Amino acid sequence: MADLSAFPITQRWPAQHPDRLQLYSLNTPNGVKVSIMLEEIGLPYEGHFIDIGKDETWTPEFLSLNPNGKIPAILDPDGPGGKPLALFESGAILVYLAEKTGRLIPTDPAARYETLQWVMFQMAAIGPMFGQLGFFHKFAGKTFEDKRPLERYVAESKRLLGVLESRLEGRDWIMGDYSIADVATLGWVRNLVGFYEACDLVDFDSLKNVPAWLERGLARPAVQRGLESPARR
């Protein structure tokens, strides 16, 4: 049985199954990337719900795993060389899990790099821009008298959806086959039109390919399970 006692995070969130990958997360658009991935590849894991509303990511135990104080993070007892590996940043975790299992990433080098570019597109563009739109449309930013920030992020989110719309023309998935590029992006598009209530704002219903892609993704049983993991306390 793996010994994870050297990792302080296991003192606050004890591992009931230390031989399994430990996931520290909650079901935000970034968090569900990893839970969906774990469900898709069928890798046994133990999920720990991290309550950001109670600032649990800023506790010493969590910061010992991710000094940036953000979810998700993982602790894999069976990392490279059979040694435990602690890892944060959702994109890095997706790549690690894909390469660990040989799943949802092409083996062809050119296709692999093309997949990674679309993961980075989500990380660098879709996530930050959609998140800012959510802040200025639904949360504290909506009270700002100056509406130029909202207008900026609405325009940029619409542009990014257009990029995705074009990419999906003639494809069921971003890479043709389902991959970590889709896993990275599904939760953010779902959040934009659902939780952020920005469907009308970004003219989502005027699109054809993105809504169909989102519907296909959300119909996947592993995606449905991943969206609810880890279970809330």
Salt bridges, closest charged atoms under 4 A:
GLU39 OE1 - ARG225 NE 2.86
GLU40 OE2 - ARG220 NE 2.81
GLU46 OE2 - HIS48 NE2 3.90
GLU56 OE2 - ARG233 NH2 2.69
GLU61 OE1 - ARG12 NH1 3.81
ASP76 OD2 - LYS100 NZ 3.03
ASP78 OD2 - LYS100 NZ 3.93
GLU99 OE2 - ARG112 NH2 2.16
GLU114 OE2 - ARG167 NH2 2.94
ASP146 OD2 - ARG148 NH2 2.72
GLU156 OE2 - ARG159 NH2 2.79
GLU169 OE2 - LYS208 NZ 3.84
ASP172 OD1 - ARG216 NH1 3.97
GLU197 OE2 - LYS138 NZ 3.97
ASP203 OD2 - LYS158 NZ 2.97
